[in-house]
Amino acid sequence: MSMANANQNSASNIDFSSIKSLMAEENSAVDQLIVHELKSDVVLINQIGQYIVNSGGKRLRPLLVLLAAESLNYKGTHHHILAAVIEFIHTATLLHDDVVDSSDLRRGKETANAIWGNAASVLVGDFLYSRAFEMMVRVQSMRVMDILSHTTNAIAEGEVLQLLNVNDPDTTEARYREVIKRKTAILFSAATELGAVIAEAEEQHIKALAKYGMHLGTAFQLVDDVLDYTANAEELGKNIGDDLAEGKPTLPLIYAINNGSIEQANFLKNAIKEGDGEAFNEVFEIVKSTGAIAYTENCAKEEAEMAARSINNLPDSPYKEALITLAEFSVQRSY
């Protein structure tokens, strides 16, 4: 199925708000579980945990666990636990990311580290990781443990790889893609794979959904790269140009360096070396004029198409349709 056909089929029947309606009962069960599992007799953990979890966001990763399980006709409740586990792991990475990046804004609100400080944010992130592992044990599945332990390890490796790329203007597209595979896409992949594993699906369907998640997560991150140059700051919920100010060589910058003039390339390299957020306007013009934004958008579309194709052989259902629609949403969103 081509992405165009998938888009036409899905758009005519279901959109993102409809997906939320379709999964309203399941999402509510996960939300209740998250609130329950966040409780601690340490007041600061309650405060920061509630602040982060209730600060908005699409809750896309836990939704993927639920959709994958439902697409394979799962009838139990362990997918609720795993959806909450995925959200806790994701939230822990956000807490740690904001400290590493010295970020002060996320989803349009102050970051936890901006309010409570770096030490508290790191330690509450650690609490969320450990609580996630406490919860996953309840599922009593060695395969689930294997997937999640491998995933969290890969995320940590991705964070370190990204740190090595900061302020390095010679970062290649291949190196960058390796970072987003480990840092971002692998948690999407784990989410969909876990949904299939908990449903005791055929191995071909488990692999198909894992592949779907990897491509979807890659598309999602590449669109984030584009939005850092094109989105409205209020809608995006973070400061435009943050990646540049942090010295991160994202795909639009990498492409522009390789395809611009010598003068343009040198300007961009210097901006990355210095983490020069003040140069954003000039950088934006170079990125746009070299076709870097269009290139990155096309790469994201290719990943979304591969995600949709990955699940062609899944049984037809509203949940499969919703997964295809999410691939479409990943490249059409503005936030």
C-alpha positions in Angstrom: 0.0 0.0 0.0 1.4 3.4 -1.0 1.4 6.2 1.6 -0.8 8.2 -0.6 -3.4 5.4 -0.7 -3.0 4.7 3.0 -3.6 8.4 3.6 -6.7 8.5 1.5 -8.1 5.4 3.1 -7.4 6.5 6.6 -8.3 10.2 6.2 -11.7 9.3 4.9 -12.5 7.1 8.0 -10.5 8.3 10.9 -8.3 11.2 12.1 -6.1 11.9 15.1 -9.0 13.1 17.3 -11.0 10.0 16.2 -8.0 7.8 17.4 -8.3 9.4 20.8 -12.0 8.7 20.8 -11.4 5.1 19.7 -9.0 4.6 22.5 -10.6 6.8 25.2 -11.4 3.9 27.6 -8.0 2.4 27.2 -6.2 5.7 27.6 -8.3 6.5 30.7 -7.2 3.2 32.3 -3.5 4.0 31.6 -3.9 7.6 32.9 -5.4 6.2 36.2 -2.5 3.7 36.5 0.1 6.4 35.9 -1.5 8.6 38.6 -1.5 5.7 41.0 2.1 4.6 40.3 3.4 8.1 40.6 2.5 8.2 44.3 5.4 8.3 46.7 5.7 9.3 50.4 8.4 11.7 49.2 6.5 14.9 48.5 8.9 16.3 45.9 8.7 13.2 43.8 4.9 13.6 43.8 5.1 17.3 42.9 7.6 16.8 40.0 6.1 13.6 38.7 2.6 15.1 38.6 3.9 18.3 37.0 5.7 16.5 34.2 3.0 13.9 33.4 0.2 16.5 33.5 2.0 19.1 31.5 0.5 18.1 28.1 2.1 16.1 25.3 0.5 13.7 22.9 1.0 10.5 24.9 1.8 9.0 21.6 4.2 6.3 22.9 1.8 4.6 25.3 -1.0 5.0 22.7 1.2 2.9 20.4 1.4 0.0 22.9 -2.4 0.0 23.2 -3.1 0.2 19.4 -0.5 -2.6 18.7 -2.1 -4.9 21.3 -5.6 -4.1 20.2 -4.7 -4.6 16.5 -3.9 -8.2 17.4 -7.1 -8.7 19.4 -5.5 -8.7 22.9 -8.1 -9.1 25.6 -6.1 -8.7 28.8 -4.9 -5.7 30.8 -1.1 -6.0 30.8 -0.9 -3.6 27.9 -2.1 -0.9 30.3 0.9 -1.6 32.5 3.3 -1.6 29.6 1.8 1.7 28.2 2.5 3.3 31.6 6.0 1.9 31.7 6.8 3.4 28.3 5.4 6.7 29.4 7.5 6.7 32.6 10.7 5.8 30.6 9.9 8.6 28.1 9.3 11.1 30.9 12.5 10.1 32.7 14.4 10.8 29.5 12.7 14.2 29.2 13.8 15.1 32.7 17.4 14.1 32.0 17.4 15.7 28.6 16.3 19.1 29.9 19.1 19.0 32.4 21.7 18.0 29.9 20.5 20.7 27.4 19.9 23.4 30.1 16.4 23.8 28.7 13.9 26.1 30.3 10.8 25.5 28.2 9.0 22.3 27.2 5.4 22.0 25.9 4.9 25.7 26.5 5.7 25.4 30.2 8.7 25.8 32.4 10.8 22.7 32.6 11.1 20.8 35.9 14.8 21.7 36.2 13.9 25.4 35.7 11.5 25.2 38.7 13.1 22.7 41.1 16.7 22.6 39.9 18.9 20.1 38.1 19.5 17.7 41.1 15.9 17.2 41.8 15.1 16.6 38.1 17.8 14.0 37.7 16.8 12.1 40.8 13.1 12.1 40.0 14.0 10.9 36.5 15.9 8.0 38.2 12.8 7.3 40.3 10.6 7.1 37.2 13.1 4.6 35.6 13.2 2.4 38.6 9.4 2.5 39.0 9.1 1.5 35.4 11.2 -1.6 36.0 9.2 -2.4 39.1 6.0 -2.3 37.0 7.3 -4.3 34.1 8.1 -7.2 36.4 4.4 -7.6 37.1 3.9 -8.7 33.5 6.0 -11.8 34.2 7.5 -12.0 30.8 11.3 -12.4 30.2 10.8 -11.2 26.6 9.2 -8.0 27.9 12.1 -7.5 30.3 14.6 -8.2 27.5 13.0 -5.6 25.2 12.8 -2.9 27.8 16.2 -3.4 29.3 17.8 -3.3 25.8 15.7 -0.2 24.9 16.7 1.8 28.0 20.4 0.9 27.4 20.2 2.0 23.8 18.5 5.3 24.8 21.4 5.9 27.2 23.9 5.2 24.4 22.0 7.5 22.1 22.2 10.3 24.6 26.0 9.9 24.9 26.3 9.7 21.1 24.4 13.0 20.8 26.6 14.6 23.4 29.6 13.7 21.2 28.0 15.3 18.2 27.2 18.6 20.1 29.2 21.5 18.6 30.7 19.1 16.0 30.0 20.6 12.5 31.5 17.5 10.8 28.7 15.2 12.0 27.5 13.1 9.1 23.9 12.2 8.2 24.7 8.6 9.1 26.0 9.5 12.5 23.0 11.7 13.1 20.5 8.9 12.1 22.2 6.5 14.4 21.6 9.0 17.3 17.9 9.4 16.5 17.5 5.6 16.0 18.8 5.0 19.6 17.6 8.1 21.3 14.1 8.4 19.9 13.0 5.7 17.4 13.8 2.7 19.6 11.3 3.7 22.2 8.6 3.9 19.5 9.7 0.5 18.3 9.6 -1.0 21.8 6.1 0.4 22.3 4.6 -1.3 19.3 6.7 -4.5 19.7 5.6 -4.8 23.3 1.9 -4.5 22.3 2.4 -7.4 19.9 4.4 -9.5 22.4 1.8 -9.1 25.1 -0.9 -10.2 22.6 1.2 -13.4 21.9 1.1 -12.6 18.2 2.8 -14.5 15.4 6.5 -13.7 15.1 6.0 -12.0 11.7 3.5 -9.6 13.3 5.8 -8.8 16.2 8.6 -8.0 13.8 6.3 -6.0 11.6 5.1 -3.8 14.5 8.6 -3.3 15.8 9.7 -2.2 12.3 6.6 0.1 12.1 7.6 1.8 15.4 11.2 2.3 14.3 10.2 4.0 11.1 7.5 6.1 12.8 9.9 7.2 15.5 12.5 8.3 12.9 9.8 10.2 10.9 8.7 11.9 14.1 12.2 13.1 15.0 12.9 14.3 11.5 9.7 16.4 11.6 10.8 17.8 14.9 14.0 18.9 13.2 12.0 20.7 10.6 9.7 22.3 13.2 12.7 23.8 15.0 12.9 26.0 11.9 9.3 26.4 10.8 6.9 26.1 13.7 5.2 28.8 15.7 7.0 28.9 19.1 3.7 29.0 21.1 2.3 26.0 19.1 5.6 24.0 19.3 5.9 24.6 23.0 9.6 25.3 23.1 12.0 28.0 22.0 12.4 28.1 18.2 16.1 27.5 17.3 16.8 25.6 20.6 18.7 22.9 18.7 21.0 25.5 17.1 21.6 27.3 20.4 22.5 23.9 22.0 25.0 23.3 19.2 23.1 20.2 17.9 23.8 19.5 14.2 20.3 18.2 13.1 19.6 17.0 9.6 18.6 20.3 8.1 22.0 21.8 9.2 23.9 18.7 8.1 22.3 18.8 4.6 22.8 22.6 4.3 26.5 22.3 5.1 27.0 19.6 2.5 25.0 21.4 -0.2 25.5 25.1 0.4 28.3 27.3 -0.8 31.7 27.4 0.9 30.7 30.6 2.6 27.3 29.2 3.7 28.9 26.0 5.0 31.5 27.9 7.0 28.9 30.1 8.5 26.8 27.1 9.6 29.8 25.3 10.9 30.7 28.3 13.1 27.2 28.6 14.3 27.2 24.9 15.4 30.6 25.2 17.0 29.6 28.3 19.0 26.0 27.2 19.7 25.0 30.5 18.3 21.3 30.9 18.7 21.6 34.6 17.8 22.5 33.6 14.3 19.2 31.8 13.8 17.7 34.1 11.2 20.8 33.9 9.0 21.0 30.1 9.5 17.3 29.8 8.7 17.8 31.6 5.4 20.7 29.3 4.4 18.8 26.1 5.5 15.8 27.2 3.4 17.7 28.3 0.4 19.7 25.0 0.2 16.6 22.9 0.2 17.5 21.4 3.5 14.0 21.7 5.0 12.4 20.1 1.9 15.0 17.3 2.0 14.4 16.6 5.7 10.6 16.6 5.1 11.0 14.1 2.2 13.2 11.9 4.4 10.4 12.0 7.1 7.8 11.1 4.5 9.8 8.2 3.3 10.1 6.9 6.9 6.3 7.3 7.3 5.6 5.4 4.1 7.9 2.6 5.3 6.0 2.5 8.6 2.7 2.2 6.9 4.0 -0.5 4.5 5.5 -2.5 7.5 2.0 -3.4 8.8 0.3 -4.2 5.4 -0.1 -7.9 6.5 -1.7 -7.1 9.9 -5.4 -8.1 10.1 -7.7 -5.3 9.0 -9.2 -3.4 11.9 -9.9 0.1 13.2 -6.6 -0.2 15.2 -4.5 -1.0 12.2 -6.2 1.9 10.4 -5.3 4.1 13.4 -1.7 3.1 13.2 -1.6 4.1 9.5 -3.2 7.4 10.3 -0.5 8.0 13.0 2.1 7.6 10.3 0.3 10.3 8.3 0.0 12.5 11.4 3.7 12.2 12.1 4.6 14.1 9.0 1.6 16.5 8.8 1.7 17.8 12.4 2.7 21.4 13.3 3.6 20.7 17.0 
